[in-house]
């Protein structure tokens, strides 16, 4: 994955210097002024933490191998590659392209946010958390047979992670929505590519 990031670094674009819509900042202020629930303030930082879901990923990998043997392992590898591509493109191409400061580092938002985690040093648009989780969810939704009734729940899970990024104060709503949209597109493209693999690798 480091090699992929090195390649993507060579693609770093010139910032677009966009003017962001006022409703995005107003939406951020509204969330932090009116959506104050103590249980969610405890839950959101944990919910959006990728380490929280490591047991789920391990369980999914076990289930894929048990259900589909090595074809399941191939699917898991492709899912990991899709998430890696999402993360690399967001960090090394899209964030430098949009060059948007995080709300928790924006002077005009000072004192108006309930920052629940460390702000972080990176840029804001799009959210890598939103993109990566949605890429994984859509990839699995498209790549696995539709007879599994729990697959649509993955989409709600990815959207909830995107929402948590807004709630903890590190991304604007447009960052989370843009990240989720990009992740959905990438996940669908990855699933289409996966379906073109030799038949003995596809579930």
Residue pairs with C-beta under 8 A, 6 or more apart in sequence:
1 84
1 88
4 84
4 85
4 88
5 88
5 91
5 92
8 88
8 89
8 91
8 92
8 93
9 92
11 92
11 93
12 92
12 93
12 96
13 93
13 96
13 97
14 97
15 96
15 97
15 98
15 99
16 97
16 98
16 99
17 99
18 98
18 100
20 100
20 172
20 174
21 174
24 172
24 173
24 174
25 103
25 108
25 109
25 172
27 172
27 173
28 103
28 109
28 113
28 166
28 172
28 173
29 109
29 112
31 166
31 167
31 173
32 112
32 113
32 114
32 169
33 112
35 167
36 114
40 167
41 114
41 116
44 116
44 164
44 167
44 168
45 116
45 117
45 164
45 168
46 52
47 160
47 161
47 164
48 129
48 161
48 164
48 165
48 168
50 129
50 132
60 76
61 72
61 73
61 76
63 72
64 72
64 73
64 75
64 76
64 203
65 72
65 73
65 76
66 72
67 203
68 75
68 203
71 200
71 201
71 202
71 203
72 203
74 197
74 201
74 202
75 143
75 144
75 194
75 202
75 203
78 139
78 143
78 190
78 193
78 194
78 197
79 136
79 139
79 140
79 143
79 190
81 190
82 135
82 136
82 139
82 186
82 187
82 190
83 132
83 135
83 136
85 135
85 186
85 190
86 128
86 131
86 132
86 135
86 182
86 183
86 186
86 187
87 128
87 131
87 132
89 182
89 186
90 126
90 127
90 128
90 131
90 132
90 179
90 182
91 122
91 128
94 125
94 126
94 182
95 122
95 123
95 124
95 125
95 126
95 128
96 123
98 123
98 124
98 125
98 126
99 123
100 123
100 124
100 125
100 172
100 175
101 123
101 124
102 119
102 120
102 122
102 123
102 124
102 170
102 171
103 109
103 113
103 124
103 169
103 170
103 171
103 172
104 113
104 115
104 119
104 169
104 170
105 119
113 169
114 169
115 168
115 169
115 170
116 167
116 168
116 169
117 168
117 169
117 170
119 169
119 170
120 170
124 170
124 171
124 172
124 175
125 172
125 174
125 175
125 178
126 175
126 176
126 178
126 179
126 182
127 162
127 165
127 171
127 175
127 176
127 178
127 179
127 180
128 179
129 161
129 162
129 164
129 165
129 171
129 179
130 158
130 161
130 162
130 165
130 171
130 175
130 176
130 177
130 178
130 179
130 180
130 183
131 179
131 180
131 182
131 183
131 186
132 183
133 157
133 158
133 161
133 162
133 183
134 155
134 158
134 159
134 162
134 179
134 180
134 181
134 182
134 183
134 184
134 187
135 183
135 184
135 186
135 187
135 190
136 154
136 158
136 183
136 187
137 154
137 155
137 157
137 158
137 183
137 187
138 155
138 158
138 183
138 184
138 186
138 187
138 188
138 191
139 187
139 188
139 190
139 191
139 194
140 151
140 154
141 151
141 152
141 154
141 155
141 187
141 191
142 187
142 188
142 191
142 192
143 190
143 191
143 194
143 195
143 203
144 151
144 203
145 203
158 180
158 183
159 180
162 176
162 177
162 179
162 180
163 176
165 171
165 175
165 176
165 179
166 172
166 173
166 175
166 176
171 179
194 202
195 202
